[in-house]
């Protein structure tokens, strides 16, 4: 389910079955890194959209958490998102990012951080993009099912 009106209605009817939230993390910069960060956001967006399709009915794909890179408040703001989701009975939270700087905060997050290096998609044909993203999703499927089968302490 995605953050769109039709899916919200579906979520409200079946909330007890939707136990997993995905939050894509999108860095923003208006400096020299701007193009690279836009590419990261594009790749993470395509990836999370495909994940949502694979697990429709179990996963809720939230809008991307956009942040200005190197802002000291980013971690606290993301933890606020997590707390809200945990209060709403989401048992599993996955953060998907192409920004390796989040790795240093992994232990401070309640959810699972998945860092995937961004691939430059800008010069690829649409079919090539889809193929690459589908390959990445196949690799992530096992990670998701593993987390779901872990015993929560």
Number of C-alpha atoms within 10 A of each C-alpha: 22 19 13 11 9 10 15 15 12 12 20 10 10 12 17 11 12 20 19 22 24 23 24 25 24 25 24 19 15 10 7 8 13 13 13 17 20 15 20 24 23 18 25 27 20 15 23 22 18 18 22 19 13 14 15 15 18 18 24 24 22 15 15 20 17 14 17 13 16 11 8 9 10 16 16 12 13 19 15 12 14 22 13 12 17 18 10 11 13 20 15 21 22 21 23 23 29 23 21 12 13 19 13 8 10 16 11 11 17 16 20 16 20 19 18 16 13 18 16 13 16 11 8 10 9 10 9 12 17 16 11 14 20 16 11 15 20 13 10 15 13 11 12 16 10 10 14 14 8 8 6 8 3
